[in-house]
């Protein structure tokens, strides 16, 4: 079992991951030295935490998955009213995914299948609750509905970059568009 990091170590790790996200989005060939400079730490600190560039990319993928799972937890999809959970999940995803500038990190490239499957299962379960309560048509193809949900989230994130709309405003748009389209199927 891995011991939790001390608070100062956690801040350092967060600074490195945030800097890597920013720097690598702007320059995919950036060096670990450039990432260290952006994080405000010594290059040796980055090397001590990450043995290689691949290890850093894997840490970014793990961080992304952890943030997505936290969003799901915060939206309470198993206990909140389904429409409320969908709205909260949408706002959380827009906030978290909107911070991820680095598009080259794909958790599926690493050995994180369990986390990805948990995320998918919890999304499907929420959509099943939406169907069970009649919020969307009971015979909705849930796999398709989840894929459309993520496409709408992508559009909301793009729109936020241009308009500056709040995640809550965009979540309302995603939710009403999705539910409105799936209600009468």
matplotlib code that plots the C-alpha trace (Angstrom):
import matplotlib.pyplot as plt

x = [0.0, 1.3, 1.6, -0.1, 2.2, 3.0, 1.3, 4.4, 5.1, 1.5, 1.8, 5.0, 3.5, 0.4, 2.7, 4.6, 1.5, -0.1, 3.0, 3.4, -0.2, 0.4, 3.9, 3.4, 0.2, 2.1, 5.2, 4.9, 8.7, 9.3, 12.0, 11.7, 13.8, 11.2, 8.5, 10.6, 11.1, 7.3, 6.6, 9.1, 11.1, 14.6, 15.0, 16.2, 12.9, 11.0, 13.5, 13.1, 9.3, 9.3, 12.0, 11.1, 8.8, 6.6, 6.3, 5.2, 2.6, 1.3, 1.0, -0.9, -3.3, -3.8, -4.4, -7.0, -8.8, -8.7, -10.2, -13.0, -13.8, -13.9, -16.4, -18.6, -18.4, -19.4, -22.4, -23.8, -25.2, -26.5, -28.4, -29.2, -32.3, -31.1, -31.6, -29.7, -26.9, -26.7, -26.4, -23.8, -21.8, -21.9, -20.7, -17.9, -16.8, -16.8, -14.7, -12.2, -11.9, -11.7, -8.5, -6.8, -5.0, -2.8, -4.7, -2.0, -2.7, -5.0, -5.6, -6.4, -2.7, -1.7, -2.8, -5.8, -8.6, -10.2, -10.6, -11.9, -14.4, -15.5, -16.1, -18.0, -20.1, -21.1, -22.0, -24.1, -25.8, -26.8, -28.3, -30.1, -31.6, -32.6, -34.4, -36.0, -37.5, -38.8, -36.5, -35.4, -37.2, -37.1, -35.9, -33.0, -29.8, -27.7, -24.3, -25.3, -26.7, -23.5, -21.5, -23.8, -23.4, -19.6, -19.9, -22.1, -19.6, -16.8, -18.9, -19.6, -15.9, -15.1, -17.8, -16.6, -13.1, -14.7, -17.6, -16.4, -19.8, -19.8, -19.7, -23.1, -24.6, -23.1, -24.2, -27.8, -27.5, -26.0, -28.6, -31.6, -30.3, -29.6, -32.8, -34.9, -33.5, -33.8, -37.1, -39.2, -37.2]
y = [0.0, 3.5, 6.0, 9.3, 12.2, 14.9, 18.2, 19.9, 16.9, 16.9, 20.6, 19.9, 17.0, 19.2, 22.0, 19.6, 18.0, 21.4, 22.7, 19.6, 19.9, 23.6, 23.3, 20.1, 21.5, 24.4, 22.4, 18.6, 18.4, 20.4, 19.0, 18.0, 21.1, 23.4, 21.6, 22.1, 25.8, 26.3, 24.4, 26.4, 23.4, 22.0, 19.6, 17.0, 17.2, 16.3, 13.5, 12.2, 12.0, 10.7, 8.4, 9.2, 11.2, 8.2, 8.0, 11.7, 11.1, 8.1, 10.3, 12.8, 10.1, 8.8, 12.4, 12.9, 9.7, 10.6, 14.0, 12.5, 10.0, 12.8, 14.6, 11.5, 11.1, 14.8, 14.5, 11.6, 9.8, 6.9, 9.0, 12.5, 13.0, 11.8, 15.1, 16.9, 14.4, 14.8, 18.6, 18.3, 15.7, 17.9, 21.0, 19.0, 17.4, 20.8, 22.3, 19.5, 18.6, 22.3, 22.6, 19.8, 21.5, 18.5, 16.4, 13.8, 12.1, 9.2, 7.0, 4.1, 4.0, 3.0, 0.2, 2.0, -0.2, -0.7, 3.1, 3.7, 0.9, 2.3, 5.7, 4.2, 2.0, 4.9, 7.0, 4.2, 3.7, 7.3, 7.1, 3.9, 5.9, 8.6, 6.0, 4.2, 7.5, 8.5, 11.5, 10.0, 7.4, 4.0, 2.3, 4.7, 3.1, 3.9, 3.4, 5.8, 8.3, 8.4, 8.9, 11.8, 13.2, 13.3, 14.9, 17.6, 18.1, 18.5, 21.2, 22.9, 23.0, 24.5, 27.1, 28.0, 28.8, 31.2, 32.7, 32.3, 30.9, 29.3, 25.5, 25.7, 27.6, 25.2, 22.2, 23.5, 23.7, 20.2, 18.7, 20.4, 19.5, 15.9, 15.2, 17.1, 15.0, 11.7, 12.2, 11.5, 8.7]
z = [0.0, -0.9, 1.9, 1.4, 0.5, 3.0, 2.3, 0.9, -1.3, -2.5, -3.4, -5.3, -7.2, -8.0, -9.3, -11.5, -12.9, -13.6, -15.2, -17.3, -18.5, -19.5, -20.9, -22.9, -24.4, -25.7, -26.7, -26.8, -27.1, -23.9, -21.7, -18.1, -17.3, -18.9, -16.9, -13.7, -14.4, -15.0, -11.7, -9.8, -8.7, -9.5, -12.4, -9.9, -8.1, -11.3, -12.0, -8.4, -8.8, -12.4, -13.8, -17.4, -19.6, -19.9, -16.1, -16.1, -18.8, -16.9, -13.8, -15.8, -17.0, -13.4, -12.2, -14.9, -13.9, -10.2, -10.9, -13.0, -10.3, -7.8, -10.0, -10.1, -6.4, -5.8, -8.2, -6.1, -9.1, -7.0, -4.4, -5.8, -7.9, -11.4, -13.2, -10.4, -10.5, -14.3, -14.0, -11.3, -13.2, -16.3, -14.4, -12.8, -16.0, -17.8, -15.0, -14.8, -18.4, -19.3, -17.2, -19.2, -22.0, -22.9, -25.4, -25.9, -22.6, -23.0, -19.9, -22.2, -23.3, -19.8, -17.5, -16.0, -17.3, -13.9, -13.3, -16.8, -16.5, -13.1, -14.6, -17.6, -15.3, -13.1, -16.0, -17.5, -14.1, -13.9, -17.4, -16.3, -13.4, -15.8, -17.9, -14.9, -13.6, -17.1, -17.3, -20.6, -22.7, -21.0, -24.1, -24.7, -26.0, -22.9, -24.6, -27.3, -24.8, -22.8, -26.0, -27.0, -23.4, -23.8, -27.2, -25.7, -22.9, -25.5, -27.2, -23.9, -23.0, -26.4, -26.0, -22.5, -24.0, -26.4, -24.3, -20.7, -19.7, -16.3, -16.0, -14.3, -17.2, -19.7, -17.6, -17.8, -21.6, -21.8, -19.5, -21.3, -24.7, -23.8, -21.8, -24.3, -27.1, -25.3, -23.6, -26.7, -28.2]

ax = plt.figure().add_subplot(projection="3d")
ax.plot(x, y, z, "-o")
ax.set_aspect("equal")
plt.show()
